[in-house]
Amino acid sequence: MLSFVITALVIALIAAILGFTGIAKGLAAIAKFVFYIFIVIFLITLIIGLVNGF
């Protein structure tokens, strides 16, 4: 999931450099949303791991 975020950000940066601001803005929003989902899932699994004692 994190690789998707990095890929979307790279494509958004390339689109922004080339002047496709609409595409860049959309990809950046998608990347931000997926990154936050990744952080939430990471924290949930971390808490579950701490409760179970690894």
BELKA-V803465 format. One record per backbone hydrogen bond with DSSP energy under -0.5 kcal/mol. CO is the residue of the C=O (numbers start at 1). NH is the residue of the N-H. E is the energy in kcal/mol with one decimal. If there is no record, write none. Layout:
BEGIN
CO_NH_E + CO_NH_E
END
This chain:
BEGIN
1_5_-1.4 + 2_6_-2.0 + 3_7_-2.4 + 4_8_-2.7 + 5_9_-2.3 + 6_10_-2.2 + 7_11_-2.4 + 8_12_-2.4 + 9_13_-2.4 + 10_14_-2.3 + 11_15_-2.6 + 12_16_-2.3 + 13_17_-2.3 + 14_18_-2.1 + 15_19_-0.6 + 15_20_-2.6 + 16_19_-0.6 + 19_21_-1.6 + 20_24_-2.2 + 21_25_-2.6 + 22_26_-2.0 + 23_27_-2.7 + 24_28_-2.2 + 25_29_-1.9 + 26_30_-2.2 + 27_31_-2.6 + 28_32_-2.2 + 29_33_-2.3 + 30_34_-2.6 + 31_35_-2.1 + 32_36_-2.1 + 33_37_-1.9 + 34_38_-2.4 + 35_39_-2.3 + 36_40_-2.2 + 37_41_-2.5 + 38_42_-2.5 + 39_43_-2.5 + 40_44_-2.3 + 41_45_-2.4 + 42_46_-2.2 + 43_47_-2.5 + 44_48_-2.4 + 45_49_-2.3 + 46_50_-2.2 + 47_51_-2.2 + 48_52_-2.2 + 49_53_-0.8 + 49_54_-2.6
END
